[in-house]
């Protein structure tokens, strides 16, 4: 088996075509199938930022060090116009630089730990020299956004939220008990003792001074946890006003609502106005047009529905009239950016199993698809008129920077050119799978897109073991995604045909398709899984006796549920972070809006037909029908779905006499993130499925 070269020595990867070169750890796959070691050796390209003149892109590349159990991100710059340009590495430091942006004078601002290990804002020259620490905020910051005139900055800094034992009883300073009197006392992977607030200060180009909490004494988050960042802020081009996102609720009110709003803060007066009052769902991602005429943002319609369609709205700053631009477009927007001429916006969205880049004009609300690759695009960064820097990945390749060039007046199709090829040379040394798009009939007379990933050197005359991939979310796209955990290319390269259906309850196929799963977990979406498997079983190369199934989160729920209804379709199962007991989950999870919307309500609401149907079909009620070997994994920092759910499922399997294995990570959350834990999980994954689906090697 290939081994990662654990050495500080780096080699220059050969560029392919117009793509660039980046130093990476030495790795030679020797033509063998894509492996765990190859996956861990890949460079992870992220966070492109285009210079003010549109000629240079700044980006990060990180590499994991399995031996040291960490990762490090360094910064690079690259000329956009020079087709044979080589990236310039501008940082080579012990810790990761992140959140890097260009300044008007060509310098770079970024996040980096100070001498005490607290993350602060720093500046440096474009070549990486002249590093200066700009903030000295107690406790550090998690993000910043400079005003357009660069005389002000908003930073994200935490403030105390919950009372400690010492606050209540000062004479017991070593007491560790937490006193809880309302909901949302835990969130995602932490006990909520601090919340983020926006702090605004002055910036003289070198130092930030006078930071002021503009939500002082307000017990609300801004940005919203767990994933909100600087995309939750927008400066008006005049630098006199700031818009921020907040859900101004606490406790139970917070736990049952997704109603966030956009707030306009005036620097001169300190006045704050709610711009989206009466809009009841998530309002996020504010962005002013370059000329300040409009404010654009993403808005969901329904309170409590976190996977609602993300609509693109604009507010006319003179008339205060709000307009939905995507009123005739039935897909959900991921992220967007203004075109420099302020007459259109670029955005990405899941559509028909992929994630293209689109544009939409303000005048006619006309959507135009700019890319047609079998791939997913993430981020859109205009680079002057008619050019957009983005990132592209697929099931077979991780992110690389791309440049989209639009033809003036749309006379020609947009052109796509690779800017980087960080991983091209490494991937050229391994044998990669192939991907097929397959349309499968469903039990209700529709067609479902299923991605099928075939092992390297696939031979249709042979029989292969296969694994059904069950997506989580539950409403998270099965597009051309690349994952360092649920990597279908890696699974297939290990000798499995991977079956990845775009079952009901996934975005990219319209609102009706996406919404089916809500209040109907065991419904049509489950029949869609089985339709995909039954359709693939018609192929002579699928061994019907060697089919497995796996998934995480809602995918883990799917495994527990399928275990009771699959009727001998599967020979082995693996569930990560899945819901086993829906009644327990309803009371154990923290975001009650999710439980109320998806489950239909509380299990004690006897007159609530949707809730009663959901809870009556909880996987734990089907254990008497379980008959298939099952592996279970979970993280103990997972407060979305507690590890006790996995433990209960494991105990049930063992008590039923079913072969079962469990791995619990005491230091991981809903995901397995630490490099050595990730490698361990991959090894256990293949050990488990090989045991039951590859009897010839056991």
C-alpha positions in Angstrom: 0.0 0.0 0.0 1.2 3.5 -0.8 2.5 5.6 2.1 2.4 9.3 2.5 5.9 10.8 2.5 6.2 12.3 6.0 8.9 14.8 5.2 9.4 18.5 5.0 10.8 18.1 1.5 8.5 19.4 -1.2 8.4 18.9 -4.9 7.0 21.1 -7.7 4.1 19.4 -9.3 4.2 19.6 -13.1 1.5 21.8 -14.5 -1.1 20.5 -17.0 -1.9 22.8 -19.9 -2.7 26.3 -18.6 -2.8 25.2 -15.0 -0.3 26.3 -12.4 2.1 24.7 -10.0 2.1 24.5 -6.2 4.5 22.7 -3.9 3.0 19.6 -2.4 4.2 16.6 -0.3 5.9 13.9 -2.3 3.5 11.1 -3.3 3.6 8.4 -6.0 0.6 6.2 -6.4 2.4 3.9 -8.8 -0.7 3.5 -10.9 -2.6 1.7 -8.0 -6.2 2.6 -7.2 -6.9 5.8 -5.4 -6.3 5.2 -1.7 -6.7 6.6 1.8 -3.1 7.8 1.7 -3.7 9.6 -1.6 -6.8 11.2 -0.3 -4.9 12.5 2.8 -2.0 13.8 0.6 -4.2 16.0 -1.5 -3.8 19.8 -1.3 -7.0 21.6 -0.3 -7.6 24.8 -2.3 -9.8 27.4 -0.7 -10.9 31.0 -0.2 -10.1 32.8 -3.5 -10.0 36.6 -3.3 -9.6 38.8 -6.4 -7.4 41.9 -6.2 -9.0 45.3 -6.7 -7.6 45.6 -10.2 -8.9 42.2 -11.1 -5.5 40.9 -12.2 -4.5 38.6 -9.3 -6.2 36.0 -7.2 -5.2 35.2 -3.6 -6.0 31.8 -2.3 -5.2 29.2 0.3 -3.8 25.7 0.1 -3.8 23.4 3.1 -2.2 20.0 3.6 -3.0 17.5 6.4 -0.2 16.0 8.4 -1.4 12.7 9.6 1.7 12.1 11.8 1.2 15.4 13.7 -2.6 15.1 13.5 -3.2 18.6 12.2 -3.3 20.7 9.1 -1.7 23.9 7.9 -3.0 26.5 5.4 -0.6 28.8 3.5 -1.4 31.6 1.1 -0.6 32.0 -2.6 -1.1 34.6 -5.2 -1.5 34.0 -8.9 -1.8 36.2 -12.0 -5.1 35.7 -13.7 -4.1 37.0 -17.1 -0.9 35.0 -17.6 -1.9 31.6 -18.8 1.4 30.0 -17.9 1.6 31.7 -14.5 3.0 29.9 -11.4 1.5 30.6 -8.0 3.7 32.6 -5.6 3.7 31.1 -2.1 3.6 34.1 0.2 3.4 32.4 3.6 5.3 29.5 5.1 4.4 29.6 8.8 3.8 27.2 11.7 0.1 28.1 11.9 -2.6 28.6 9.3 -3.4 32.0 7.7 -7.1 32.3 6.9 -9.8 34.8 5.9 -7.3 36.6 3.7 -8.5 39.6 1.6 -7.0 42.3 -0.5 -6.7 45.9 0.6 -7.0 48.8 -1.7 -3.3 49.6 -1.7 -2.4 46.0 -2.8 -1.6 44.8 0.7 -3.3 41.7 2.3 -5.3 41.5 5.5 -5.7 38.1 7.1 -6.3 36.1 10.3 -3.4 34.6 12.3 -2.7 33.7 16.0 -0.9 36.2 18.1 1.8 35.2 20.6 -0.8 34.0 23.1 -2.5 31.8 20.5 -5.5 34.1 20.0 -6.6 34.7 16.5 -6.2 38.4 15.4 -6.3 40.5 12.2 -2.9 41.1 10.6 -1.7 42.9 7.4 1.2 42.2 5.1 2.6 43.1 1.7 1.4 41.1 -1.3 4.7 39.2 -1.3 4.2 38.1 2.3 6.7 40.5 3.9 6.0 43.2 6.5 3.5 41.3 8.7 1.8 43.6 11.2 -0.7 42.7 13.9 -3.7 45.0 13.6 -6.0 43.9 16.4 -5.4 43.1 20.0 -8.9 42.0 20.9 -9.2 40.1 24.2 -10.1 36.5 23.5 -9.3 36.9 19.8 -11.6 37.3 16.8 -13.0 34.8 14.3 -13.4 37.2 11.3 -13.3 40.7 10.1 -14.6 42.9 7.2 -13.0 46.2 6.2 -15.2 49.1 5.2 -14.8 50.2 1.6 -12.8 53.3 2.6 -10.8 51.1 4.9 -11.1 53.5 7.7 -13.3 51.2 9.7 -13.5 47.5 10.4 -16.1 45.1 11.9 -14.7 42.1 13.7 -16.4 39.1 15.2 -15.6 38.7 18.9 -17.3 36.7 21.6 -19.1 38.0 24.7 -20.1 36.1 27.8 -23.6 34.5 27.7 -24.3 31.9 30.3 -23.8 32.2 34.1 -21.1 30.0 35.6 -21.2 28.3 39.0 -18.9 31.0 40.4 -21.3 33.7 39.2 -24.0 32.1 41.3 -22.0 31.0 44.3 -18.7 33.0 44.4 -17.5 30.9 47.4 -17.5 27.8 45.1 -14.9 28.8 42.5 -14.1 25.2 41.6 -17.7 24.1 41.1 -18.4 22.9 37.6 -22.1 22.5 37.6 -24.1 24.2 34.8 -27.4 25.8 35.9 -29.8 25.7 33.0 -33.2 27.5 32.9 -34.0 27.7 29.2 -33.4 25.9 25.8 -30.4 26.4 23.5 -28.0 25.7 26.4 -25.9 23.6 23.9 -25.5 24.0 20.2 -23.8 21.8 17.6 -20.7 20.8 19.6 -20.4 23.1 22.5 -22.2 24.3 25.7 -23.2 27.9 25.0 -21.1 30.0 27.3 -20.2 32.7 24.8 -21.9 34.2 21.7 -20.4 36.2 18.9 -21.0 40.0 18.5 -20.0 42.5 15.9 -17.3 45.0 17.1 -16.7 48.1 15.0 -13.5 50.1 15.3 -11.2 52.6 13.5 -8.4 51.4 11.2 -5.5 53.6 10.2 -4.0 51.1 7.8 -1.9 49.5 10.5 -3.7 49.3 13.8 -7.4 48.8 14.7 -8.5 51.0 17.7 -11.6 51.8 19.6 -13.4 48.6 19.0 -17.0 48.9 20.2 -19.6 46.2 20.6 -22.5 47.5 18.5 -24.9 45.0 20.2 -23.7 45.7 23.7 -26.1 44.2 26.3 -28.1 42.4 23.6 -28.2 38.6 24.3 -28.3 37.7 20.6 -25.8 36.2 18.2 -24.4 38.1 15.3 -23.3 36.2 13.2 -25.5 33.2 13.9 -23.9 30.1 15.2 -22.8 27.5 14.4 -21.6 28.4 10.9 -22.1 32.2 10.4 -19.1 34.3 9.5 -18.2 37.6 7.8 -20.7 36.8 5.0 -23.2 38.0 7.7 -22.0 41.6 7.3 -22.1 44.1 4.5 -20.7 47.7 4.4 -22.5 50.3 2.4 -20.1 51.7 -0.2 -20.1 55.1 1.6 -18.6 53.2 4.7 -21.1 55.0 7.0 -23.6 52.1 7.4 -23.2 48.4 8.2 -25.8 45.6 7.7 -25.5 42.6 9.9 -27.5 39.3 10.3 -29.0 38.3 13.6 -31.8 36.2 15.0 -32.8 38.4 17.9 -34.2 35.6 20.1 -33.0 33.6 23.0 -33.9 30.3 24.7 -37.0 28.6 23.6 -37.9 31.4 21.1 -34.5 30.9 19.5 -34.9 27.1 19.6 -38.1 27.0 17.6 -37.5 29.7 15.0 -35.3 30.4 12.0 -36.5 34.0 11.7 -33.3 35.9 11.3 -33.3 39.5 10.0 -31.0 42.1 8.4 -30.2 45.1 10.6 -28.8 48.4 9.3 -26.5 50.1 11.8 -25.5 53.8 11.4 -21.9 54.5 12.6 -22.5 58.1 13.3 -25.6 57.8 15.4 -25.6 54.2 16.6 -29.2 53.8 15.4 -30.2 50.3 14.2 -33.2 49.5 11.9 -34.7 46.1 11.0 -34.7 45.9 7.1 -36.6 42.6 6.8 -39.2 42.8 9.5 -42.1 40.6 8.6 -40.1 38.3 6.4 -40.4 35.2 8.5 -37.6 32.8 7.5 -33.8 33.0 7.3 -32.6 36.3 5.9 -28.8 36.0 5.3 -25.8 37.0 3.2 -26.4 40.8 2.7 -24.4 42.5 -0.1 -24.6 46.0 -1.4 -24.3 46.7 -5.1 -21.0 48.5 -5.9 -22.8 51.8 -6.5 -24.9 51.5 -3.3 -28.2 51.5 -5.1 -29.4 48.1 -3.9 -28.9 45.6 -1.1 -29.2 42.0 -2.1 -29.6 39.0 0.2 -30.9 35.4 0.5 -34.3 34.9 2.1 -36.3 31.8 3.0 -40.1 32.2 3.2 -41.1 30.0 6.2 -40.2 30.3 9.8 -38.8 27.0 11.2 -37.9 25.5 7.8 -34.1 25.6 7.5 -34.0 23.8 4.1 -36.5 26.1 2.4 -35.8 27.6 -1.0 -33.2 30.3 -0.7 -34.7 33.2 -2.7 -32.6 36.1 -4.0 -34.0 39.4 -3.0 -33.0 43.0 -3.6 -33.9 46.2 -1.7 -34.0 49.5 -3.6 -32.1 51.8 -1.2 -34.0 54.9 -2.3 -37.5 53.6 -2.4 -37.1 50.7 0.2 -39.0 48.4 -2.2 -38.1 44.8 -1.9 -38.1 42.5 -5.0 -37.5 38.8 -5.4 -35.3 38.2 -8.4 -35.8 34.5 -8.5 -39.7 34.5 -8.4 -39.8 32.4 -11.6 -36.9 30.1 -10.7 -37.7 27.0 -8.6 -34.2 26.3 -7.2 -32.3 27.3 -4.1 -29.4 29.8 -4.3 -26.1 28.9 -2.6 -24.0 32.0 -2.8 -24.0 35.1 -5.0 -22.0 38.2 -6.0 -22.7 41.5 -7.8 -21.4 42.1 -11.3 -19.3 45.3 -11.4 -21.9 47.0 -13.6 -24.6 46.5 -10.9 -27.1 45.3 -13.6 -26.8 41.6 -12.8 -25.6 39.1 -10.2 -23.7 35.8 -10.4 -24.7 32.8 -8.2 -24.3 29.1 -7.8 -27.2 26.7 -7.3 -27.9 23.0 -7.3 -29.7 22.0 -10.5 -30.3 18.5 -12.0 -27.5 16.8 -10.0 -24.8 19.4 -10.5 -24.0 22.9 -9.2 -23.4 25.4 -12.1 -22.7 29.1 -12.1 -25.6 31.3 -13.2 -26.2 35.0 -13.8 -29.5 36.9 -13.3 -30.3 40.4 -14.5 -32.1 42.9 -12.5 -34.3 44.2 -15.3 -36.0 41.0 -16.5 -35.1 38.5 -13.8 -33.7 36.3 -16.5 -31.5 33.4 -15.3 -28.6 32.3 -17.6 -26.5 29.2 -16.9 -22.8 30.0 -17.5 -21.2 26.5 -17.0 -22.3 23.1 -18.3 -19.6 20.8 -16.9 -20.5 17.7 -15.0 -19.1 19.3 -11.8 -20.0 21.5 -8.9 -18.9 25.2 -8.6 -18.5 27.0 -5.4 -17.9 30.7 -4.8 -18.2 33.5 -7.3 -15.7 36.4 -7.4 -16.0 39.0 -10.2 -12.6 39.9 -11.7 -13.5 43.0 -13.6 -16.2 43.1 -16.3 -17.2 39.7 -17.8 -14.9 37.6 -15.7 -15.6 35.5 -12.6 -13.1 33.5 -10.5 -14.7 30.4 -9.0 -13.7 26.9 -7.7 -14.8 23.6 -9.3 -14.8 20.1 -8.1 -16.4 16.8 -9.0 -16.7 13.3 -7.5 -13.3 12.6 -9.0 -11.3 15.8 -8.4 -11.1 18.2 -5.4 -11.4 22.0 -5.7 -9.3 23.9 -8.2 -9.6 27.6 -9.2 -11.3 28.3 -12.5 -11.8 31.5 -14.5 -15.1 32.0 -16.4 -14.9 34.6 -19.2 -18.1 35.9 -20.6 -18.5 37.0 -24.2 -19.5 40.6 -24.6 -23.2 40.8 -25.2 -23.4 37.0 -24.9 -22.4 36.4 -28.6 -20.4 33.3 -27.6 -20.7 30.7 -24.9 -18.7 31.5 -21.7 -15.2 30.1 -21.6 -13.8 28.2 -18.7 -10.1 28.0 -18.0 -8.3 26.3 -15.1 -6.1 28.6 -13.0 -4.7 26.0 -10.7 -3.9 22.3 -10.9 -2.7 21.7 -7.4 -3.5 18.0 -7.4 -3.2 17.1 -11.1 0.2 15.4 -10.8 -0.7 13.4 -7.7 -4.0 12.2 -9.3 -2.1 11.2 -12.4 -0.2 8.6 -10.4 -3.3 6.8 -9.2 -6.1 4.9 -11.0 -9.4 6.7 -10.6 -12.9 5.5 -10.9 -15.5 6.6 -13.5 -18.9 8.2 -12.9 -22.1 7.5 -14.8 -25.4 9.5 -14.7 -28.3 7.1 -14.6 -32.0 7.9 -14.7 -34.1 5.4 -12.6 -37.9 5.1 -12.6 -39.5 5.5 -9.2 -42.5 3.8 -7.6 -44.7 6.9 -8.2 -44.0 7.2 -11.9 -41.2 9.8 -11.9 -37.5 9.6 -12.8 -34.6 10.0 -10.4 -31.0 10.9 -11.2 -28.6 8.4 -9.7 -24.9 8.8 -9.8 -23.1 5.5 -10.2 -19.3 5.3 -9.5 -17.4 2.4 -11.0 -14.1 1.0 -9.8 -10.9 1.7 -11.8 -10.5 -0.7 -14.7 -14.2 -1.7 -14.4 -15.0 -4.9 -16.4 -18.7 -5.4 -17.1 -18.1 -9.1 -17.5 -17.3 -9.5 -13.8 -19.5 -9.3 -10.7 -18.8 -6.5 -8.2 -19.9 -5.8 -4.6 -21.8 -2.5 -4.4 -22.8 0.1 -1.7 -25.9 2.3 -1.6 -24.9 5.8 -0.4 -27.7 7.5 1.7 -27.3 11.3 1.9 -27.7 13.3 5.1 -29.1 16.7 5.6 -31.7 15.5 5.1 -32.0 18.0 2.3 -28.4 18.2 1.2 -27.6 17.7 -2.5 -26.1 14.6 -4.1 -24.4 16.6 -6.8 -20.9 16.2 -8.1 -19.6 16.7 -4.5 -16.1 16.1 -3.3 -15.8 15.0 0.4 -12.7 14.1 2.5 -15.0 11.9 4.6 -17.7 10.5 2.4 -15.5 10.2 -0.7 -17.3 8.1 -3.3 -14.2 7.9 -5.5 -12.2 6.4 -2.6 -15.0 3.9 -1.8 -15.3 2.9 -5.4 -11.5 2.7 -5.9 -11.5 0.1 -3.1 -13.5 -2.2 -5.4 -17.1 -1.2 -4.8 -19.7 0.1 -7.3 -21.2 3.1 -5.4 -24.9 3.9 -6.0 -25.8 7.5 -5.0 -29.5 8.4 -5.7 -30.9 11.9 -5.7 -33.8 10.6 -3.7 -36.8 12.7 -2.8 -36.0 15.4 -0.3 -32.9 16.7 -2.1 -32.4 20.2 -3.7 -31.8 20.7 -7.4 -35.0 19.2 -8.8 -37.6 21.8 -7.7 -39.3 22.7 -4.5 -41.8 19.8 -4.6 -39.1 17.2 -4.9 -37.1 18.9 -2.1 -40.0 19.3 0.3 -41.4 15.7 0.2 -39.2 14.5 3.0 -40.4 17.0 5.6 -42.9 15.3 8.0 -42.4 12.1 5.9 -39.1 10.6 6.8 -40.1 7.0 6.1 -42.0 7.8 2.9 -41.3 8.2 -0.8 -37.6 9.0 -0.2 -37.1 5.5 1.3 -38.8 3.9 -1.7 -36.5 5.9 -3.9 -33.5 4.3 -2.2 -34.8 0.8 -2.9 -35.7 1.8 -6.5 -32.1 2.7 -7.1 -30.8 -0.6 -5.7 -33.4 -2.7 -7.6 -32.6 -0.9 -10.8 -28.9 -1.6 -10.4 -29.5 -5.2 -9.5 -30.7 -5.7 -13.1 -27.1 -5.3 -14.3 -25.2 -8.5 -14.6 -22.1 -6.9 -13.1 -23.9 -6.3 -9.7 -23.7 -9.2 -7.3 -27.1 -9.2 -5.6 -25.7 -11.1 -2.6 -23.0 -8.4 -1.9 -24.8 -5.1 -1.6 -24.2 -2.8 1.4 -25.6 0.5 2.5 -24.1 3.4 4.3 -24.8 7.0 5.4 -24.5 9.7 8.0 -26.9 11.9 9.9 -30.2 11.5 8.1 -28.3 9.0 6.1 -27.6 7.2 9.3 -31.3 7.3 10.1 -31.9 5.8 6.7 -29.6 2.9 7.5 -31.4 2.2 10.8 -34.8 2.4 9.0 -33.7 0.4 6.0 -32.4 -2.3 8.4 -36.0 -3.0 9.2 -37.6 -2.9 5.8 -35.0 -3.8 3.2 -36.2 -7.4 2.7 -32.8 -9.0 2.3 -31.5 -6.5 -0.2 -28.4 -5.7 1.9 -25.7 -7.9 3.3 -24.0 -5.2 5.5 -24.8 -1.8 6.9 -22.9 1.2 8.3 -24.5 4.2 10.0 -22.7 7.3 11.3 -24.3 9.9 13.6 -27.8 8.6 12.8 -31.1 9.0 14.5 -32.3 5.7 16.0 -35.1 6.7 18.3 -37.1 9.6 17.0 -38.9 10.2 20.3 -35.6 10.6 22.1 -34.2 12.7 19.3 -37.1 15.1 19.5 -36.1 16.0 23.1 -32.3 15.5 22.8 -31.6 17.8 19.9 -31.0 21.5 20.3 -32.5 23.2 17.2 -36.2 22.5 17.9 -37.3 24.2 14.7 -35.7 21.4 12.8 -37.5 18.7 14.8 -40.8 20.5 14.6 -40.7 21.0 10.9 -39.2 17.7 9.9 -41.0 15.4 12.4 -44.2 17.4 12.2 -44.3 18.2 15.9 -44.0 16.5 19.3 -44.8 12.9 19.8 -47.3 13.7 22.6 -49.5 15.6 20.2 -52.0 12.8 19.7 -54.2 14.8 17.3 -51.2 15.7 15.1 -51.4 13.1 12.3 -48.0 14.1 10.7 -46.2 13.7 14.0 -47.9 10.5 14.9 -47.0 9.0 11.5 -43.4 10.0 11.9 -42.9 8.7 15.4 -44.8 5.5 14.7 -42.1 4.7 12.0 -39.1 5.4 14.2 -36.3 2.9 13.4 -36.1 1.7 17.0 -39.6 0.2 16.6 -38.4 -2.0 13.7 -35.5 -3.7 15.6 -37.4 -7.0 15.7 -37.0 -7.1 11.9 -33.2 -6.4 11.9 -31.2 -9.3 10.5 -28.2 -7.6 8.9 -24.6 -7.0 10.2 -24.3 -3.3 11.2 -21.4 -1.0 12.1 -22.1 2.2 14.0 -20.0 5.3 14.6 -20.6 8.5 16.5 -18.8 11.5 18.1 -19.5 12.4 21.7 -19.3 16.2 20.9 -22.3 15.7 18.6 -25.1 17.7 20.2 -27.2 17.7 17.1 -27.7 13.9 17.3 -26.4 12.6 20.6 -24.0 9.7 20.7 -26.5 7.9 22.9 -28.5 7.3 19.7 -25.7 5.3 18.2 -25.1 3.5 21.5 -28.7 2.5 21.7 -28.7 1.1 18.1 -25.6 -0.9 18.8 -27.0 -2.3 22.1 -30.2 -3.2 20.2 -28.3 -5.1 17.5 -26.2 -7.0 20.1 -29.2 -7.9 22.1 -30.8 -9.2 19.0 -27.8 -11.4 18.2 -26.9 -9.4 15.1 -23.2 -9.0 14.3 -22.4 -5.4 15.2 -19.4 -3.1 15.8 -19.3 0.4 17.2 -16.6 3.2 17.2 -17.2 6.2 19.5 -14.9 9.3 19.1 -14.8 11.2 22.4 -13.3 14.3 20.7 -15.3 14.6 17.5 -18.7 16.2 16.7 -21.2 15.4 14.0 -18.2 15.0 11.7 -14.9 13.2 12.1 -12.4 16.0 11.5 -9.0 15.1 13.1 -6.6 13.6 10.5 -5.8 10.4 12.5 -9.4 9.9 13.4 -10.4 10.3 9.8 -7.9 7.8 8.6 -9.0 5.4 11.4 -12.6 5.8 10.3 -11.8 5.1 6.6 -9.8 2.0 7.6 -12.7 0.7 9.7 -15.2 1.5 6.9 -13.3 -0.8 4.5 -12.5 -3.4 7.1 -16.2 -3.7 7.9 -17.6 -3.9 4.3 -14.7 -6.1 3.1 -15.6 -8.6 5.9 -19.2 -8.9 4.7 -19.1 -8.0 1.0 -15.8 -9.5 -0.1 -15.8 -13.0 1.4 -13.0 -14.0 -1.0 -10.5 -12.0 1.1 -11.6 -13.1 4.5 
